[in-house]
Amino acid sequence: MKKGARFIYASSAATYGDGSLGYKDDEATTRRLQPLNLYGLSKQKFDEWILDRDLQDKIVGLKFFNVFGPNEYHKGEMRSLAVKSYNPIIKEGKIRLFKSTTPRFTDGGQMRDFVYIKDAVDVVMFFVDHPVKNGIFNLGTGQARSWNDLAKALFKVTAKPVHIEYIDIPETLRDKYQNFTQADMSKLRSAGYQKSFSSLENAITDYVSYLKNHSYL
């Protein structure tokens, strides 16, 4: 920053914890958030570090929601369900999803804000191209969709019958699992970003087209 470089860093929707305080990227709420895991806490602490030093008007922090898309093969177990489920669908004809641990959601009905990597990159480039736009922003689509929706989109584009096996969530994840996330996108829209985001179905179609032609799984 001292050399005039643009500073854009990755925060995360994991900072919102169980969502009891909502999903609004409001600086006044930031310090009250309670992440459910150490990953989210690490992102939360850096967001707080930025605010404590009044740097939010000089940098961009992006709270990425559930990003998926080409070239995530290096992430190992942290890859998206979309890519991790592709081979099982092709080879076994089924997907495994977590059972619900709360009556608020059916099995596989837990919801996330899935955002396609191409859209995420476009938002990053918006901030690269507009250096006067700064702050901490959500980066999702503003629309929560269920894991069942994602699975059905994968089955449809691979021309396979829907076969979902529901499994118990590991005890180590039970209290750290976000059952719902949905980005409040009003701050990003107010900053001037007006492009639409890919629907889950269109994004899955594009991703599977990529996976069919690349072996990086």
C-alpha positions as semicolon CSV with decimal commas, in nm:
position;residue;x (nm);y (nm);z (nm)
1;M;0,000;0,000;0,000
2;K;0,288;0,236;0,070
3;K;0,395;0,180;-0,290
4;G;0,048;0,253;-0,419
5;A;-0,047;-0,109;-0,486
6;R;-0,415;-0,203;-0,485
7;F;-0,486;-0,422;-0,181
8;I;-0,775;-0,667;-0,220
9;Y;-0,803;-0,956;0,025
10;A;-1,028;-1,256;0,075
11;S;-1,257;-1,262;0,375
12;S;-1,538;-1,517;0,397
13;A;-1,906;-1,578;0,461
14;A;-1,781;-1,808;0,737
15;T;-1,751;-1,493;0,950
16;Y;-2,132;-1,483;0,978
17;G;-2,147;-1,798;1,188
18;D;-2,500;-1,928;1,241
19;G;-2,647;-1,622;1,074
20;S;-2,825;-1,496;1,385
21;L;-2,697;-1,145;1,312
22;G;-2,784;-1,164;0,945
23;Y;-2,557;-1,148;0,642
24;K;-2,516;-0,774;0,595
25;D;-2,163;-0,644;0,533
26;D;-2,215;-0,357;0,775
27;E;-1,902;-0,236;0,954
28;A;-2,106;-0,165;1,266
29;T;-2,198;-0,535;1,289
30;T;-1,859;-0,681;1,202
31;R;-1,715;-0,695;1,554
32;R;-2,027;-0,869;1,687
33;L;-2,009;-1,163;1,448
34;Q;-1,936;-1,507;1,594
35;P;-1,782;-1,752;1,344
36;L;-1,838;-2,122;1,407
37;N;-1,488;-2,241;1,317
38;L;-1,124;-2,135;1,319
39;Y;-1,124;-2,061;0,948
40;G;-1,406;-1,812;0,991
41;L;-1,243;-1,671;1,302
42;S;-0,917;-1,607;1,116
43;K;-1,109;-1,409;0,852
44;Q;-1,305;-1,226;1,120
45;K;-0,989;-1,121;1,305
46;F;-0,837;-0,976;0,990
47;D;-1,157;-0,784;0,914
48;E;-1,141;-0,644;1,268
49;W;-0,771;-0,561;1,224
50;I;-0,859;-0,356;0,915
51;L;-1,136;-0,170;1,097
52;D;-0,926;-0,109;1,409
53;R;-0,672;0,074;1,193
54;D;-0,930;0,262;0,984
55;L;-0,800;0,105;0,665
56;Q;-1,140;0,016;0,521
57;D;-1,137;0,327;0,300
58;K;-0,803;0,226;0,147
59;I;-0,852;-0,145;0,077
60;V;-1,111;-0,397;-0,042
61;G;-1,210;-0,702;0,159
62;L;-1,440;-0,953;-0,011
63;K;-1,652;-1,191;0,195
64;F;-1,665;-1,479;-0,052
65;F;-1,967;-1,706;-0,015
66;N;-1,967;-2,058;-0,170
67;V;-1,742;-2,009;-0,471
68;F;-1,707;-2,290;-0,725
69;G;-1,574;-2,333;-1,075
70;P;-1,276;-2,428;-1,294
71;N;-0,925;-2,472;-1,155
72;E;-1,004;-2,560;-0,794
73;Y;-0,838;-2,902;-0,819
74;H;-0,544;-2,787;-0,603
75;K;-0,774;-2,733;-0,303
76;G;-0,802;-3,102;-0,215
77;E;-1,081;-3,168;0,035
78;M;-1,170;-2,799;0,031
79;R;-1,290;-2,823;-0,330
80;S;-1,654;-2,746;-0,394
81;L;-1,918;-3,017;-0,383
82;A;-1,978;-2,953;-0,752
83;V;-1,638;-3,086;-0,853
84;K;-1,610;-3,347;-0,578
85;S;-1,941;-3,499;-0,688
86;Y;-1,869;-3,506;-1,060
87;N;-1,671;-3,832;-1,065
88;P;-1,910;-4,015;-0,827
89;I;-2,199;-3,922;-1,055
90;I;-2,017;-4,045;-1,365
91;K;-1,882;-4,364;-1,203
92;E;-2,144;-4,452;-0,940
93;G;-2,449;-4,253;-1,047
94;K;-2,503;-4,096;-0,707
95;I;-2,416;-3,804;-0,480
96;R;-2,379;-3,806;-0,102
97;L;-2,519;-3,514;0,096
98;F;-2,537;-3,446;0,467
99;K;-2,855;-3,522;0,656
100;S;-3,009;-3,224;0,830
101;T;-2,946;-3,176;1,201
102;T;-3,232;-2,930;1,249
103;P;-3,606;-2,946;1,179
104;R;-3,574;-2,616;0,991
105;F;-3,425;-2,799;0,693
106;T;-3,489;-3,129;0,519
107;D;-3,199;-3,362;0,438
108;G;-2,996;-3,185;0,170
109;G;-3,220;-2,882;0,212
110;Q;-2,956;-2,679;0,389
111;M;-2,895;-2,367;0,182
112;R;-2,590;-2,177;0,065
113;D;-2,524;-1,880;-0,160
114;F;-2,337;-2,048;-0,445
115;V;-2,138;-1,806;-0,662
116;Y;-1,962;-1,904;-0,983
117;I;-1,590;-1,830;-1,007
118;K;-1,630;-1,632;-1,330
119;D;-1,867;-1,394;-1,153
120;A;-1,637;-1,372;-0,851
121;V;-1,343;-1,280;-1,074
122;D;-1,553;-1,016;-1,247
123;V;-1,629;-0,851;-0,912
124;V;-1,259;-0,854;-0,821
125;M;-1,177;-0,689;-1,153
126;F;-1,444;-0,426;-1,087
127;F;-1,250;-0,318;-0,781
128;V;-0,918;-0,334;-0,966
129;D;-1,064;-0,101;-1,228
130;H;-1,226;0,132;-0,972
131;P;-0,956;0,214;-0,714
132;V;-1,174;0,473;-0,540
133;K;-1,423;0,201;-0,441
134;N;-1,316;0,058;-0,105
135;G;-1,449;-0,126;0,199
136;I;-1,551;-0,475;0,307
137;F;-1,813;-0,629;0,077
138;N;-2,013;-0,949;0,046
139;L;-1,947;-1,150;-0,268
140;G;-2,229;-1,392;-0,331
141;T;-2,534;-1,379;-0,556
142;G;-2,792;-1,275;-0,300
143;Q;-2,985;-1,597;-0,361
144;A;-2,957;-1,903;-0,137
145;R;-3,004;-2,244;-0,299
146;S;-3,011;-2,589;-0,142
147;W;-2,755;-2,866;-0,175
148;N;-3,038;-3,069;-0,329
149;D;-3,072;-2,801;-0,598
150;L;-2,701;-2,825;-0,674
151;A;-2,716;-3,205;-0,689
152;K;-3,017;-3,204;-0,921
153;A;-2,845;-2,954;-1,151
154;L;-2,546;-3,189;-1,173
155;F;-2,764;-3,491;-1,248
156;K;-2,952;-3,300;-1,516
157;V;-2,646;-3,175;-1,703
158;T;-2,479;-3,519;-1,687
159;A;-2,802;-3,684;-1,808
160;K;-2,815;-3,914;-1,504
161;P;-3,121;-4,002;-1,293
162;V;-3,130;-3,829;-0,956
163;H;-2,981;-4,054;-0,686
164;I;-2,893;-3,880;-0,361
165;E;-2,765;-4,071;-0,058
166;Y;-2,797;-3,881;0,269
167;I;-2,526;-3,942;0,527
168;D;-2,474;-3,828;0,885
169;I;-2,268;-3,516;0,930
170;P;-1,944;-3,592;1,119
171;E;-1,958;-3,502;1,488
172;T;-1,654;-3,279;1,441
173;L;-1,855;-3,062;1,200
174;R;-2,199;-3,073;1,360
175;D;-2,157;-2,758;1,571
176;K;-1,948;-2,578;1,309
177;Y;-2,174;-2,624;1,009
178;Q;-2,360;-2,334;0,850
179;N;-2,710;-2,450;0,757
180;F;-2,789;-2,130;0,567
181;T;-2,603;-1,841;0,405
182;Q;-2,729;-1,568;0,175
183;A;-2,533;-1,256;0,093
184;D;-2,690;-0,915;0,133
185;M;-2,565;-0,759;-0,190
186;S;-2,695;-0,404;-0,141
187;K;-2,354;-0,259;-0,047
188;L;-2,186;-0,397;-0,360
189;R;-2,473;-0,272;-0,575
190;S;-2,447;0,071;-0,413
191;A;-2,076;0,074;-0,499
192;G;-2,174;0,054;-0,865
193;Y;-2,151;-0,314;-0,953
194;Q;-2,466;-0,387;-1,151
195;K;-2,394;-0,702;-1,351
196;S;-2,617;-1,005;-1,299
197;F;-2,485;-1,328;-1,151
198;S;-2,505;-1,671;-1,313
199;S;-2,791;-1,892;-1,200
200;L;-2,686;-2,211;-1,024
201;E;-2,810;-2,417;-1,318
202;N;-2,623;-2,214;-1,581
203;A;-2,306;-2,216;-1,374
204;I;-2,321;-2,594;-1,327
205;T;-2,377;-2,642;-1,700
206;D;-2,071;-2,432;-1,780
207;Y;-1,859;-2,607;-1,515
208;V;-1,949;-2,958;-1,628
209;S;-1,867;-2,858;-1,986
210;Y;-1,523;-2,761;-1,857
211;L;-1,482;-3,082;-1,656
212;K;-1,566;-3,299;-1,956
213;N;-1,271;-3,150;-2,143
214;H;-1,013;-3,126;-1,864
215;S;-0,864;-3,395;-1,642
216;Y;-0,779;-3,167;-1,349
217;L;-1,006;-3,336;-1,097
